[in-house]
Amino acid sequence: MSTEIYSCREGQELKQGKLDYSDIDDRETAEIDAKRRCKLDPTIKKVAYYKVAADGEFRLFFSYTNPHCRPAPKAKPAGGALVARKPTPKKTPTPKPGLLARLKKSIGLK
């Protein structure tokens, strides 16, 4: 018989939480493990232990609600703080000299 351990955060359903497997089979060990999990990750709101039988049946044998739960931090954008910048103005290329200017240059006149 194995044990499924569900850990969920505030506002999250138990079945949507993190799933771990273990061989914990008594309430005392489950309580110690639940307190350890909540101490390592204070954003965990609830931990539930289900025994899973060989035929696929499961039943809840221990549940722990963290009294010192802290809200999970909000995710920040990947690029840090994005600041809108003005685009740099494009430089206009200098126009090619006209026919007269090229002729004067070739002759050596200014």
Secondary structure in CASP SS format (residue, H / E / C, confidence):
PFRMAT SS
TARGET T0000
AUTHOR 0000-0000-0000
METHOD secondary structure of the structure
MODEL  1
M C 1.00
S E 1.00
T E 1.00
E E 1.00
I E 1.00
Y E 1.00
S E 1.00
C E 1.00
R E 1.00
E C 1.00
G C 1.00
Q C 1.00
E C 1.00
L H 1.00
K H 1.00
Q H 1.00
G C 1.00
K E 1.00
L E 1.00
D E 1.00
Y E 1.00
S E 1.00
D C 1.00
I C 1.00
D C 1.00
D C 1.00
R H 1.00
E H 1.00
T H 1.00
A H 1.00
E H 1.00
I H 1.00
D H 1.00
A H 1.00
K H 1.00
R H 1.00
R H 1.00
C H 1.00
K H 1.00
L H 1.00
D C 1.00
P C 1.00
T C 1.00
I E 1.00
K E 1.00
K E 1.00
V E 1.00
A E 1.00
Y E 1.00
Y E 1.00
K E 1.00
V E 1.00
A C 1.00
A C 1.00
D C 1.00
G C 1.00
E C 1.00
F E 1.00
R E 1.00
L E 1.00
F E 1.00
F E 1.00
S E 1.00
Y E 1.00
T E 1.00
N C 1.00
P C 1.00
H C 1.00
C C 1.00
R C 1.00
P C 1.00
A C 1.00
P C 1.00
K C 1.00
A C 1.00
K C 1.00
P C 1.00
A C 1.00
G C 1.00
G C 1.00
A C 1.00
L C 1.00
V C 1.00
A C 1.00
R C 1.00
K C 1.00
P C 1.00
T C 1.00
P C 1.00
K C 1.00
K C 1.00
T C 1.00
P C 1.00
T C 1.00
P C 1.00
K C 1.00
P C 1.00
G C 1.00
L H 1.00
L H 1.00
A H 1.00
R H 1.00
L H 1.00
K H 1.00
K H 1.00
S H 1.00
I H 1.00
G C 1.00
L C 1.00
K C 1.00
END
